[in-house]
Structures are given as C-alpha cells and as structure tokens.
C-alpha cells in the first residue's frame, strides 16, 4: 500500500508542477520536462512494462489530412512512423496517405457516400502479440492480417456496418455505402476485425469522420458562429507503451507471456494525432477541439492547466441544445467530445496542457498502474485568433437545428449484464462476457423496430465498461447503485453459455444519479460504472424511416428474444441472426467475448 501511495503522491506532484508552469505563463526548460517524465516512469510498478524516458513537447502536434467527396477510397497498409523526435521509425499500419492513423473524412448530412476499403497490409506490426486461442483466430492471422472497417456511430445498413465478421484480408476490398442519415457530429472509423480489434487499432487503423449539415458547415460563415478552418482541430487521443527501438508495445503486464491476451493495460505516454506529448502554437482566441478517446482500455478525466474552463457543445451523436461550461470531462474509450476552449483568456506565453487524473481501471491499478498524466501542450501566442464569441444556444434558435427531443417513454424494458465471473482482479479473466454468453451463442437481443426500450445495463464487475450499440443512438437516463452481493446470491450465475440477466428492480440501493450535463445529447457509447445499473433509452428505427431494411439476416439457429413488453409477455424468437452488434468498447474486452449480436425485427 505504501508503494501505491507514493506513486499517487508523485503523480500529484507532477500534475502540480505542470499546473504551476502554466500559471507562471513561462516556458519550462526541456531538462526539467525530461526530469518530470523520468520521475513519472520511475514511479510505476515493476510488474508493468515501461516506455523509455521521453522529453515531453519535443514534437509539433500534427494536423491530420482532410478528405471529402461522395466516392472515397482508403487502403489499410503497412508503413513506419516516428512517434517522438528521440525515437527511430517503428512499424505501423495506416489508412490512405497516412503512415499512422487515417485522414479525417468530411461528409454531408443527407448526402450518401461510398467508401471503397482495401487491405494491402503485409504482416502485422504486433504479430507476436496475437493470441491465436481467441474466437476465430489461427496462426495465419499473424502474417495475413484480417481487417474490418467500421464507421463508429454511423446509421448504416447491415451490409456496410463493418462488423467483426466482415473480414477483408490482404488483396481483398469491400465497398461500404453510407446513406448520410447522421446529424452533424464527430464520428470515427476504426478496424473491427474479430479478436483483432485491439491489435489493429493500436497499430494505427483508425481515423475521424466529421459530419456537416446546413448549420454546422465547417466554414467561417456557419450559422452557429463556431470556430472553423485553422481554429477547428480534431484530436485523436491514445496512450501507449513504446520500445527503445521506436516500435510500439501492446504488452503492459510482465506476468502474462507474449502472445497471450492480457485483459487490458494502460499506457505510460500520451499520444495525440500520432505524436507523443506534442505541442502546438495557438492564437489568442476560441478553438473548437474535436476529441475522441481512441484508447484501448483507459477512461480519462480531461482538464487543462489551472483548470481553465471550457464549454462542451456536443458529444457522440451531435450538438447539445446549449454549451455546457465545465473544467473537466470524463471520456471512456470510443466516446467523443466537441469542446470550445478560449485561449484568449490567458496571457501570451502561457503554456496550457491537456491533462488527466482518472485512476486506471481496477486490473491495471492492482498491478501498480497510475494515471497517464498528460496528452499535449498549447503555446499561447500573441496573435489574435477567432473572436466570434460563445453562442448562447446551439439548437432551437433562429437559423439553428431543432432542440433535442424530450426523453421518450419506454414501452419495453430489457436487462443485460456485464460480467467478469472468473474473479474481478484475476489476470486470466477467461469468462469475460455479456449476459454470461459467448459471441457465438445464438441467444441474442431482438428489439422491435419503432419501439422505445429502456436498457438496464448491470455492471457486475470492478471496472468501468463503455457499452456501444451499432446502428441505434440513445439517451442516458442515469446510473443507480445495486446490491451486487444480494443480486448474485438470489440469482446464482449458471454455467457459461446460459443467459444470465435477472431483473434488477428489487436490488437497487439508491436514487438514480443523472448523467452529467454534457452527456445529455444523443449517444452511441455509454460508460457503465462498477456496481451500478446504467439506464439508457433506445429507439430502434424502422425500415421506412431509414430507407433500408435493418433486419437483413443470415441463417442461424434459434434465438431468444431476451425480454418482455410492459405486460411481461415474451416476444418470441426466430431462426435468423442479425449482423449488428453491441459490445464493450474496451478493445481488449470486446476481443474476448464481451461482444454480442442483436437483430431488429419488423413490427
């Protein structure tokens, strides 16, 4: 315990020094920065692998290339990339013209577009880390990388969903058709190959998609008065462990042999747009930062030096009704945040850092992991920047989109469970799952099109789990504590492979905690906390509304409906399976059975 406390004390000291540096508005000598990084790395547990000491803020923050059009082609290819000025190039994957990550795709609401995706990879940068015992894997996957491109958050027909069984191997291509049904929002695309998602995304297969509409145009004359052009900046946030030769390491835990799935590990360097702890000069004015937590495992509580205030204007599914002022925001893997930061509120010469103080998830913490404390730095110059001011409204005003609709009344309640029944902090959590089921089990959810469901997501574990639904967007109602001991005593978990999602109502131990104000909009990923029931309201769209049939199916064994209507009537089953999925977005978790299929059925 004393070692863990000393590491936490060291971390607080590091954060305090960083804040003090910003408060003084003076540059900090590079030797001091190097010492800070060295102290942080030395403070971590010997049970974890570590990056070599690297000086923060040696590299400029890159702007990822921007592409647009109605016919886009991207290939996933093998490349090499320099993550830090003090490292040599290391092997990576990239999309399109990028040697790591992919370009930011700009698309238009209401405008269909196609994406021809090709796999031209040769081998895999992390081949030795592939666990061939996971679902569907073989030795061939070390040299012939399976990939699958998924546009996360997109309202998309099943054939273009990019789910984990839509594998594209080297030499193969697939064309996705995107109908343009999303509101203006920050989406992202990433690899989603079965049991390989954590490997391929970590290697570089991800990028952002900014959806525009007639209000949020991305141009300087946009009706909402938002920063654009050089004052709008997509930021892909990750954390990594680096090897001294410049290559990436996905291994965090020294007790797990290479080539075996670990269950999730934190990184010790922050990576933004492909650079470790980069820096950027900014003008004195408002910037729009489009953030995505593209990490594999960690939840981050993000804030700026001196707790500089900022405003959240949107999240996963698009704009909020009005800006929400805050000094921090918590982002789980796959969650996005659209924020405004006024660098004109500080003096020229100020150094403003994007920091994190969220404790690591329980498994990593049990090994001695501490929060990765920072991502990047902004150097405030003297030049004037965007001075458009802060909009008071984003929806509902003249020349603005409609207000967010009122929360709907559910007609169906569905309980689902998130489980690690092999024992919480056990390093070999082989039974990690949803509903006590394997991905291949035929017992799937079957919501009716056009209905509003309330999902009670019961997190029975000691870790947070961000849950993502393909196709459907939802609103977060709140989170309620639950007496897990009584819940599991009264409803003992059956053998793995048998559905386990008992009703929760009589085990709730407190009032619902409403979502943070900035969680109020449309979401496609929600962070579920340990020992709580997270309630979301989901409306599953109909074929008529979508313009395509979301019930495209393939043959399979009998399925279980998995719920009841308000009268308790079981809605029946079917002999077909659906290509949409719902899963944990901790990439290590979805690769190891914490992912299931679901099918929307016609009313």
C-alpha positions in Angstrom: 0.0 0.0 0.0 2.8 2.4 0.8 4.2 2.0 -2.7 0.9 2.7 -4.3 0.5 5.8 -2.1 4.0 7.0 -3.0 3.2 6.7 -6.7 0.0 8.6 -6.3 1.9 11.3 -4.4 4.5 11.5 -7.2 1.7 11.8 -9.8 0.0 14.6 -7.9 3.4 16.3 -7.7 3.9 16.0 -11.5 0.4 17.5 -12.1 1.0 20.3 -9.7 4.3 21.2 -11.4 2.6 21.2 -14.7 -0.2 23.4 -13.4 2.3 25.8 -11.8 4.3 26.0 -15.1 1.1 27.1 -16.9 0.2 29.5 -14.1 3.6 31.2 -14.5 3.0 31.5 -18.2 6.7 30.8 -18.8 8.4 28.1 -20.8 9.9 25.3 -18.7 13.4 24.1 -19.6 13.5 20.9 -21.6 15.7 19.3 -18.9 13.0 19.9 -16.3 10.4 18.4 -18.6 12.7 15.4 -19.1 13.1 15.0 -15.4 9.3 15.1 -14.9 8.8 12.4 -17.4 11.6 10.3 -15.9 10.1 10.7 -12.4 6.7 9.6 -13.7 8.1 6.5 -15.4 10.2 5.5 -12.4 7.2 5.8 -10.2 5.4 2.9 -11.9 5.2 -0.7 -10.8 7.9 -3.2 -11.8 5.0 -5.5 -12.8 4.4 -3.3 -15.8 6.4 -2.6 -18.9 7.5 1.0 -19.4 8.5 3.3 -22.3 12.0 4.7 -22.3 12.2 8.2 -20.8 11.0 10.7 -23.4 11.0 14.5 -23.2 7.5 16.0 -23.5 6.7 18.6 -26.1 9.6 17.9 -28.5 7.2 17.4 -31.5 4.7 19.7 -33.1 1.1 18.5 -32.9 0.2 17.2 -36.4 -3.0 18.2 -38.2 -4.4 15.0 -39.9 -5.1 15.4 -43.6 -8.8 16.2 -44.5 -10.6 14.5 -47.4 -14.1 14.7 -48.7 -16.3 13.6 -51.6 -19.0 11.1 -52.4 -16.7 8.3 -53.5 -13.7 7.8 -51.2 -11.1 5.1 -51.4 -8.9 4.1 -48.5 -6.5 1.2 -48.1 -5.1 -0.2 -44.9 -1.4 -0.6 -45.5 1.9 -1.4 -43.7 4.2 1.5 -43.0 6.5 3.0 -40.4 6.1 6.1 -38.2 8.1 8.3 -35.9 6.2 8.8 -32.7 8.7 11.0 -31.0 11.8 13.0 -32.1 14.0 10.9 -29.8 12.8 7.6 -31.3 13.6 5.9 -34.6 10.7 4.9 -37.0 8.7 1.9 -35.9 6.4 -0.4 -37.9 2.8 0.7 -38.1 -0.5 0.5 -40.1 -2.1 3.5 -41.7 -5.1 4.4 -43.9 -4.8 6.2 -47.2 -1.9 8.7 -47.4 -1.1 8.4 -43.6 1.7 6.2 -42.3 -0.2 6.0 -39.0 -3.9 6.7 -38.4 -6.1 7.8 -41.3 -7.3 11.1 -42.8 -10.2 13.0 -41.3 -13.2 12.3 -43.7 -15.7 15.2 -44.1 -19.2 14.1 -45.1 -22.5 15.9 -45.5 -25.8 15.1 -43.7 -28.3 13.9 -46.3 -25.6 13.1 -48.9 -25.0 9.4 -49.5 -21.4 8.4 -50.0 -19.3 5.3 -50.6 -16.1 4.1 -49.1 -14.0 1.6 -51.0 -11.8 -0.1 -48.4 -8.9 -2.3 -49.4 -6.4 -4.3 -47.4 -2.9 -4.1 -48.7 -1.1 -4.9 -45.4 2.0 -7.1 -45.3 2.2 -8.9 -42.0 1.4 -7.2 -38.7 3.5 -4.8 -36.6 2.3 -6.7 -33.5 2.2 -10.2 -34.9 3.9 -11.7 -31.8 1.2 -10.3 -29.6 -1.7 -12.0 -31.4 -3.4 -14.6 -29.2 -4.5 -17.4 -31.6 -6.6 -19.0 -28.9 -9.3 -16.3 -29.1 -12.5 -16.6 -31.1 -11.9 -17.5 -34.7 -8.1 -16.9 -34.7 -5.4 -19.0 -36.2 -1.6 -18.9 -36.9 -2.4 -17.5 -40.4 -3.6 -14.2 -38.8 0.0 -13.4 -37.7 1.1 -12.9 -41.3 -2.2 -12.4 -43.2 -4.0 -9.7 -41.2 -7.8 -9.8 -41.1 -9.4 -6.4 -41.0 -12.9 -4.9 -41.0 -13.6 -1.1 -41.3 -16.4 0.1 -39.1 -17.7 3.7 -39.1 -18.5 4.1 -35.4 -21.7 5.9 -34.7 -23.0 5.8 -38.3 -26.6 4.9 -39.1 -25.7 2.3 -41.7 -27.3 -0.7 -43.4 -26.2 -4.1 -42.2 -24.1 -4.9 -45.3 -22.0 -1.8 -44.7 -21.8 -1.9 -40.9 -18.2 -3.2 -40.8 -19.0 -5.6 -38.0 -16.4 -8.1 -36.8 -17.3 -10.9 -39.2 -17.0 -8.8 -42.3 -13.3 -9.7 -42.7 -11.2 -8.2 -45.5 -7.8 -9.9 -45.9 -4.7 -8.7 -47.8 -5.6 -8.4 -51.5 -9.3 -8.0 -50.9 -11.6 -5.0 -50.9 -15.1 -4.1 -49.8 -17.3 -1.1 -50.6 -19.4 0.4 -47.8 -22.5 2.5 -48.7 -23.2 5.3 -46.1 -26.7 6.9 -46.5 -25.8 10.2 -44.8 -28.5 9.9 -42.1 -26.4 11.2 -39.2 -26.8 14.8 -37.9 -23.7 16.9 -37.8 -21.4 15.1 -35.4 -17.8 13.8 -34.8 -17.8 10.1 -35.7 -14.8 7.9 -36.1 -13.8 4.9 -38.2 -11.7 2.0 -37.0 -10.8 -1.6 -37.5 -13.2 -4.1 -36.0 -11.9 -7.5 -37.0 -12.9 -10.4 -34.8 -10.5 -10.9 -31.9 -8.0 -8.5 -33.6 -9.6 -5.1 -32.9 -7.2 -4.1 -30.1 -4.2 -5.2 -32.3 -5.2 -3.4 -35.5 -6.4 -0.2 -33.8 -3.3 0.0 -31.7 -1.2 -0.5 -34.8 -2.9 2.6 -36.4 -6.1 1.7 -38.1 -8.4 4.5 -37.1 -9.5 8.0 -38.1 -12.2 10.6 -37.7 -15.3 11.5 -39.7 -16.8 15.0 -39.3 -20.4 15.1 -40.5 -21.5 18.5 -41.6 -25.0 19.9 -42.1 -26.5 23.2 -43.3 -26.0 24.8 -39.8 -22.7 23.3 -38.8 -21.0 23.6 -42.2 -17.4 23.7 -41.1 -16.9 27.0 -42.9 -16.3 30.5 -41.5 -19.9 31.6 -42.3 -21.6 28.8 -40.4 -24.9 29.8 -38.9 -23.9 28.8 -35.4 -20.8 31.1 -35.2 -18.5 28.2 -34.4 -14.7 28.3 -35.0 -13.7 26.7 -38.3 -10.7 26.2 -40.5 -7.4 26.6 -38.6 -9.4 27.1 -35.4 -11.1 23.6 -35.5 -8.8 20.8 -34.5 -9.6 17.0 -34.5 -7.6 15.3 -31.7 -7.2 11.6 -31.7 -6.2 10.7 -28.1 -4.4 7.5 -27.2 -1.9 6.2 -24.6 0.9 3.7 -25.5 3.9 1.9 -24.3 6.9 2.3 -26.6 10.0 0.2 -27.1 13.5 1.8 -27.2 13.8 1.0 -30.9 10.8 3.1 -31.7 8.3 0.3 -32.1 5.0 0.0 -30.2 4.4 -2.4 -27.4 0.9 -3.6 -26.6 2.2 -5.6 -23.6 1.6 -3.9 -20.3 1.8 -6.8 -17.8 5.1 -8.6 -17.3 3.4 -11.7 -15.7 1.5 -12.5 -19.0 3.5 -14.3 -21.7 3.8 -12.6 -25.1 1.1 -13.8 -27.4 -1.5 -14.2 -24.6 -4.5 -11.9 -24.1 -3.9 -9.6 -21.1 -7.4 -8.2 -20.3 -6.4 -4.6 -20.6 -3.4 -2.5 -19.8 -2.7 1.2 -19.5 0.0 3.1 -21.4 2.6 5.5 -19.9 2.9 8.1 -22.7 0.1 10.2 -24.2 -0.3 10.2 -28.0 -2.2 12.8 -29.9 -2.6 12.6 -33.7 0.2 10.1 -33.7 2.8 12.1 -31.7 3.9 11.5 -28.1 3.2 14.6 -25.8 3.2 17.0 -28.7 3.0 20.9 -28.6 1.2 23.4 -30.7 1.2 27.2 -31.0 -2.3 28.7 -30.8 -3.6 32.2 -31.3 -5.4 34.1 -28.5 -9.0 33.2 -29.2 -11.6 30.4 -29.3 -10.7 26.9 -30.7 -13.0 24.0 -31.4 -11.4 20.8 -30.4 -13.0 17.5 -31.6 -11.8 14.8 -29.1 -12.1 11.1 -29.4 -10.9 8.6 -26.7 -9.3 6.1 -29.2 -7.5 4.2 -26.4 -7.8 0.5 -25.8 -8.6 0.5 -22.1 -8.4 3.7 -20.0 -11.1 6.1 -19.0 -9.7 9.7 -18.8 -10.8 12.7 -16.8 -9.5 15.5 -19.0 -8.8 19.0 -17.9 -6.5 21.9 -18.7 -3.7 23.7 -16.8 -5.1 25.8 -14.0 -8.5 24.1 -14.5 -9.0 26.5 -17.4 -12.8 26.5 -18.1 -14.1 25.2 -21.4 -17.5 24.5 -23.0 -18.9 21.2 -24.2 -21.1 21.8 -27.3 -21.6 18.2 -28.4 -20.9 14.5 -27.9 -21.2 11.2 -29.8 -24.4 12.0 -31.7 -24.1 15.7 -32.3 -24.7 19.1 -30.8 -26.2 19.8 -27.4 -29.0 22.4 -27.0 -26.6 24.9 -25.5 -22.9 25.0 -24.5 -22.1 23.4 -21.1 -19.4 25.2 -19.1 -17.1 22.9 -17.2 -13.4 22.4 -16.1 -13.2 18.7 -16.8 -14.8 16.0 -18.8 -14.7 12.2 -18.4 -14.3 10.2 -21.7 -14.3 6.4 -21.9 -13.0 4.5 -24.9 -14.9 5.4 -28.1 -16.6 8.4 -26.5 -16.3 11.8 -28.3 -16.5 15.4 -27.1 -16.9 18.6 -29.1 -15.5 21.4 -27.0 -14.7 25.1 -27.2 -11.6 26.5 -25.4 -10.8 30.2 -25.2 -7.0 30.6 -25.3 -7.7 34.4 -25.3 -8.5 34.1 -21.6 -4.8 33.6 -20.7 -1.8 35.8 -21.3 0.6 35.4 -24.3 3.3 33.0 -23.5 1.1 30.8 -21.3 1.7 27.0 -21.6 -1.7 25.2 -21.4 -1.6 21.4 -21.1 -4.3 18.9 -21.6 -4.1 16.7 -18.5 -5.7 13.6 -17.0 -6.1 12.4 -13.4 -8.5 9.5 -13.8 -7.4 6.4 -11.8 -6.7 3.4 -14.0 -9.2 0.6 -14.2 -9.0 -2.0 -11.3 -7.0 -4.6 -13.1 -4.2 -2.2 -14.1 -4.4 -0.5 -10.7 -3.9 -3.8 -8.9 -0.5 -4.1 -10.7 0.5 -0.6 -9.7 -0.5 1.4 -12.7 -1.1 5.2 -12.2 -2.9 7.6 -14.4 -1.0 8.7 -17.6 -1.0 12.4 -16.6 -0.9 14.4 -19.8 -1.5 14.4 -23.6 -0.3 17.6 -25.2 0.6 21.3 -24.8 -0.7 24.5 -26.3 1.6 27.5 -26.5 -0.4 30.7 -26.5 1.0 33.3 -28.9 0.3 37.0 -29.0 -1.6 37.0 -32.3 -5.4 37.4 -32.2 -7.5 34.3 -33.0 -11.1 33.6 -33.5 -13.2 36.2 -31.7 -16.7 35.1 -32.7 -17.8 34.7 -29.0 -19.6 32.0 -27.2 -23.1 31.1 -28.7 -25.8 31.0 -26.0 -27.8 28.4 -28.0 -26.9 25.7 -30.4 -30.4 24.3 -31.1 -33.8 25.8 -31.1 -32.9 29.4 -32.2 -33.3 31.2 -35.5 -31.1 29.5 -38.1 -30.4 26.6 -35.8 -31.4 22.9 -35.8 -34.4 21.8 -33.7 -34.0 21.3 -29.9 -33.2 17.8 -28.8 -36.5 15.9 -28.3 -37.9 15.2 -24.9 -37.0 11.9 -23.4 -39.4 9.3 -24.7 -41.5 6.9 -22.6 -40.2 3.3 -23.0 -42.7 0.6 -23.9 -40.2 -2.2 -23.2 -37.6 -2.9 -20.5 -34.6 -5.0 -21.2 -32.0 -6.1 -18.7 -28.5 -7.0 -19.8 -25.4 -7.8 -17.7 -21.7 -7.1 -18.0 -19.6 -9.8 -16.3 -16.2 -11.0 -15.3 -17.1 -14.1 -13.4 -13.7 -15.5 -13.2 -12.9 -13.1 -10.4 -12.6 -9.4 -10.8 -8.8 -8.8 -10.5 -7.8 -12.2 -11.8 -5.3 -11.7 -14.5 -6.8 -14.5 -16.7 -10.4 -13.4 -17.0 -11.3 -16.1 -19.5 -15.1 -15.7 -18.9 -15.4 -12.0 -19.6 -18.8 -11.6 -21.3 -22.2 -10.0 -21.7 -25.2 -11.9 -20.4 -23.0 -14.8 -19.5 -22.8 -15.7 -23.2 -20.2 -16.2 -25.9 -20.3 -14.2 -29.1 -21.1 -17.4 -31.0 -24.1 -18.3 -28.7 -27.4 -18.0 -30.6 -29.2 -16.2 -27.7 -29.4 -12.6 -28.9 -31.4 -9.5 -28.3 -34.3 -8.9 -30.7 -35.7 -5.4 -30.3 -38.8 -4.4 -32.4 -38.3 -1.7 -34.9 -40.1 1.5 -34.0 -40.2 0.8 -30.2 -38.5 2.6 -27.4 -36.7 0.4 -25.0 -35.1 1.1 -21.6 -32.0 -0.9 -21.2 -30.9 -1.7 -17.7 -27.2 -2.4 -18.1 -26.0 -4.1 -15.0 -22.2 -3.8 -14.4 -21.4 -6.7 -12.0 -17.6 -6.1 -12.3 -15.0 -4.0 -10.5 -14.2 -2.0 -13.7 -16.0 0.6 -15.9 -17.2 -0.7 -19.2 -18.2 1.6 -22.1 -21.1 -0.1 -23.9 -21.6 0.7 -27.6 -24.6 -0.2 -29.8 -24.2 -0.3 -33.5 -27.0 1.4 -35.6 -29.0 2.9 -32.8 -28.5 6.1 -30.9 -29.8 6.6 -27.3 -30.2 9.0 -24.4 -28.7 8.3 -21.0 -31.3 8.3 -18.1 -28.9 7.8 -15.2 -27.0 5.3 -13.1 -28.3 3.6 -10.0 -26.3 1.7 -7.3 -27.1 -2.0 -6.9 -26.6 -4.6 -4.1 -24.5 -7.0 -6.2 -24.0 -9.5 -3.4 -27.8 -9.9 -2.9 -28.4 -9.9 -6.7 -25.9 -12.7 -7.3 -27.0 -14.6 -4.2 -30.6 -14.6 -5.2 -29.8 -15.3 -8.8 -26.8 -17.6 -9.0 -24.9 -17.3 -12.3 -25.4 -20.5 -14.3 -22.8 -22.3 -16.4 -21.1 -20.1 -19.0 -23.1 -20.1 -22.2 -26.5 -19.9 -20.5 -28.2 -16.5 -20.5 -27.9 -14.6 -17.1 -29.7 -11.3 -17.0 -32.0 -11.3 -13.9 -34.4 -8.4 -13.2 -32.7 -5.8 -11.0 -35.5 -3.7 -9.6 -35.6 -5.0 -6.0 -31.8 -4.8 -5.6 -31.4 -1.1 -6.3 -30.0 0.7 -3.3 -30.3 4.4 -4.1 -31.7 7.1 -6.3 -30.7 7.4 -9.9 -27.7 9.7 -10.4 -28.5 11.8 -13.5 -25.9 11.9 -16.3 -23.5 14.8 -16.4 -25.0 17.8 -18.3 -22.6 17.2 -21.2 -24.0 13.6 -21.5 -27.5 14.9 -22.3 -27.4 14.6 -26.1 -27.5 11.6 -28.4 -25.0 8.9 -27.6 -23.8 5.7 -29.1 -21.5 4.7 -26.3 -22.2 4.9 -22.5 -19.8 4.4 -19.7 -21.2 1.9 -17.2 -19.7 2.1 -13.7 -18.9 -0.8 -11.4 -21.8 -1.9 -9.2 -24.4 0.2 -10.9 -27.3 -0.2 -13.3 -26.9 2.3 -16.2 -30.3 3.1 -17.8 -30.5 4.2 -21.4 -33.4 4.9 -23.7 -33.0 3.4 -27.1 -35.4 3.9 -30.1 -34.8 1.3 -32.8 -35.6 2.8 -36.2 -37.9 1.3 -38.8 -37.1 0.4 -42.4 -39.4 3.1 -43.7 -37.6 5.8 -41.6 -34.1 4.5 -42.7 -34.8 3.8 -46.3 -33.2 0.4 -46.0 -34.0 -2.8 -44.2 -32.1 -3.0 -40.9 -33.4 -6.6 -40.5 -31.1 -8.1 -43.1 -30.3 -11.6 -41.8 -28.4 -14.7 -42.4 -29.3 -18.3 -41.5 -28.7 -19.5 -37.9 -30.1 -21.5 -35.0 -33.0 -20.5 -32.8 -32.6 -17.3 -30.8 -34.1 -16.0 -27.6 -35.9 -12.6 -27.5 -34.3 -11.7 -24.2 -37.0 -9.6 -22.7 -40.7 -8.8 -22.2 -43.1 -6.0 -23.1 -44.6 -3.9 -20.3 -47.1 -6.7 -19.6 -44.4 -9.2 -19.1 -45.2 -11.1 -22.4 -42.3 -12.9 -24.0 -41.9 -11.6 -27.6 -40.8 -14.9 -29.1 -37.8 -15.9 -31.2 -36.6 -16.6 -34.7 -34.3 -18.8 -36.7 -32.2 -16.0 -38.2 -29.3 -13.9 -37.0 -28.6 -10.2 -37.4 -25.3 -8.5 -38.3 -25.5 -5.6 -35.8 -23.6 -5.8 -32.6 -23.4 -4.4 -29.1 -20.3 -4.7 -27.0 -17.9 -3.2 -24.5 -15.5 -0.7 -26.2 -12.5 -1.5 -24.1 -10.9 -3.1 -27.1 -9.2 -5.9 -25.1 -12.7 -6.8 -23.7 -14.6 -6.9 -27.0 -11.8 -9.1 -28.4 -12.5 -11.7 -25.7 -16.3 -12.4 -25.6 -17.6 -9.1 -24.3 -19.5 -8.6 -27.6 -22.8 -10.0 -28.8 -25.0 -9.7 -31.9 -28.5 -8.3 -32.0 -31.3 -8.2 -34.5 -34.0 -5.6 -35.1 -37.3 -7.3 -36.1 -40.1 -5.7 -38.1 -43.1 -4.6 -36.0 
